[in-house]
């Protein structure tokens, strides 16, 4: 039995060989909060950026309506990523390593996704090893500045670079 304040798995995907993108759908008004997680993400090529977009009707929303800010805390230095305005995606992190013992992990809490009268917003917390073997924790927030109902997320590394491996999950939080 599903109880109040429980996470319900809506969609999942595991990559064991190269795929260009991952799209998970299932966000709905049944849940006012959604959680997208990824674990053990590895790119085919070194030094890649992980990009995220929402979906509308299962189709990736590439409009220039994404705004956000990330702050990097690393073992070598701390810095802020530029504030993104009117972007066509949100960069969850960059400079991702593809070394055998290095992977990326993250949680994205998504709010008001299915409410077409509100902007969809999110808070992000990711950790990863850079291509120069640095450890980074990035935290931030973003929103999609167009009132529309979103039903999922799309993740890719930009261009034709494949994701070699990773576990991806989309949850709904029971009201």
Secondary structure, 3 states (H helix, E strand, C coil): CCCCCCEEEEEEEEECCCECEEEEECCCCCEEEEEEEEEEEEECCCCEEEEEEEEECCEECCCCCEEEEEEEEECCCEEECCCEEEECCEEEEEEECCCCCCCEEEEEEEECCCCCCCCEEEEEEEEEEECCCCEEEEEEEEEECCCCCCCEEEEECCCCCCEEEEEEEEEEEEC
